[in-house]
Amino acid sequence: MDNTNRSFKSWRLKQRPSGEIETTDLELVDDIIPEINDNEVLVRTIYFSLDPTNRIWMSDVDQYMEPVEIGDIMRAGGSLAVVEESKVEGVSIGEIVQGGMHGGWQEYFVMPASDIIKIPKDTGLPLTAFISVLGFTGPTAYFGFLDIGKPKEGETVVVSAAAGAVGSIVCQIAKIKGCKVVGIAGSDEKCKWLKDDLGVDHVINYKKENILESLKKSCPDGIDIYFDNVGGETLDAALTLMNKFGRIPVCGLISMYNDWSSTGPKMYRNILMKTLTVTGFLVSDYAEQFGECLESLGKWIAEGKIKYKVDVVDGIENAPTAVNKLFSGENNGKLIIQTSKEP
Ligand SMILES: NC(=O)c1ccc[n+]([C@@H]2O[C@H](COP(=O)([O-])OP(=O)(O)OC[C@H]3O[C@@H](n4cnc5c(N)ncnc54)[C@H](OP(=O)(O)O)[C@@H]3O)[C@@H](O)[C@H]2O)c1
């Protein structure tokens, strides 16, 4: 196909944000859709993921992968796209694939045959499941909680950003494993969902309550696992109440992504006093075990033991404003941008 007259939009990083992401930190650019070579497909993005880590990638702090360079298309933490042209044997027009590291904040892109992962058909699940609970957020919860948290029945588990994409799945896996679960979230509505719909035992609205005082009340036997999504003051409160041999999977530090200047936790000493295991992890390090994880998550979803929410924002032009919902807490589930219709 001659793509000379076909253009697509993408967001390119214009400057590194200072504090919250501003729309002026990025630029919406039109480019010509590229031609494909043998063993390549051209795909049209349907959804791309917005993630707290977008803010990390925009900065030039030392991080777990290269920052996005100024002028480059903004990286996405996942995308789903439909094949529009194919020069790959066995891949047909209309099939839906994962964008992997090829799909950024953009409407079209080219993928090599070697990186194509097809989305299974006729699963009975909405397509958005494959960019949320069965994308990266479910596996993040699964490996972080089970492999690093090492839960035992009856233990007390505290989860921050508990109503979020990762946190809500952690809460439910913890209930499946027979733990007592305390969820910390930033609104009464989120707390109500955690308690009424997900079966979380105690909830704390950290925007209204003193986190440490509320944790003392809801964890009279101390905390065995603190699943950390936020860092900062919440981490300090949890550290204060950790039990001997407690575990802290460090999943994220969202309270710090807009400003790295804050100092470390005041209760650092409890790592020694309570012989804690504090372990950072990246879901990408578990890529080879995804099969086992997706099977378990799929089974729990089918059994009604795991529920998930997806917050879909329409239109690529809204990506830079929508991403800030993750930092204000306005997102209601896994935040994704829809750039074109599902086939
Ligand atoms: N290690 C990994 O491989 C990996 C993979 C994916 C995600 N993560 C991390 O997991 C965490 C959750 O990510 P997600 O994609 O599931 O997003 P999410 O929880 O759906 O959205 C982020 C939530 O964080 C909360 N939040 C924002 N600023 C906060 C602050 N200053 N203090 C306390 N809470 C705050 C907000 O909820 P409230 O309304 O409750 O404040 C917001 O809804 C992030 O830290 C992310 O970086 C790590």
The ligand as a Gaussian input file, in Angstrom:
#p B3LYP/6-31G(d) Opt

LIG

0 1
 N        7.380000      -2.655000      39.742000
 C        6.689000      -2.804000      38.619000
 O        7.034000      -3.607000      37.752000
 C        5.458000      -1.972000      38.415000
 C        4.581000      -2.228000      37.337000
 C        3.419000      -1.458000      37.234000
 C        3.162000      -0.447000      38.167000
 N        4.049000      -0.227000      39.173000
 C        3.815000       0.787000      40.198000
 O        2.611000       0.435000      40.858000
 C        2.002000       1.604000      41.394000
 C        0.548000       1.635000      40.960000
 O        0.491000       1.746000      39.545000
 P       -0.872000       1.532000      38.749000
 O       -0.512000       1.454000      37.316000
 O       -1.635000       0.425000      39.360000
 O       -1.634000       2.893000      38.968000
 P       -2.978000       3.139000      39.787000
 O       -2.793000       2.592000      41.155000
 O       -4.136000       2.668000      38.990000
 O       -3.006000       4.722000      39.825000
 C       -2.128000       5.408000      40.662000
 C       -2.805000       5.697000      42.020000
 O       -1.822000       6.104000      42.933000
 C       -2.427000       6.865000      43.937000
 N       -1.562000       8.016000      44.242000
 C       -1.147000       8.984000      43.386000
 N       -0.358000       9.864000      44.023000
 C       -0.277000       9.449000      45.317000
 C        0.375000       9.945000      46.475000
 N        1.114000      11.065000      46.438000
 N        0.225000       9.267000      47.632000
 C       -0.520000       8.144000      47.688000
 N       -1.170000       7.622000      46.626000
 C       -1.059000       8.266000      45.453000
 C       -3.788000       7.319000      43.397000
 O       -4.784000       6.626000      44.116000
 P       -5.538000       7.290000      45.401000
 O       -6.801000       7.892000      44.853000
 O       -5.765000       6.121000      46.259000
 O       -4.597000       8.312000      45.930000
 C       -3.771000       6.854000      41.954000
 O       -5.057000       6.455000      41.528000
 C        2.825000       2.790000      40.874000
 O        3.718000       3.187000      41.868000
 C        3.571000       2.189000      39.697000
 O        4.768000       2.887000      39.426000
 C        5.197000      -0.959000      39.305000

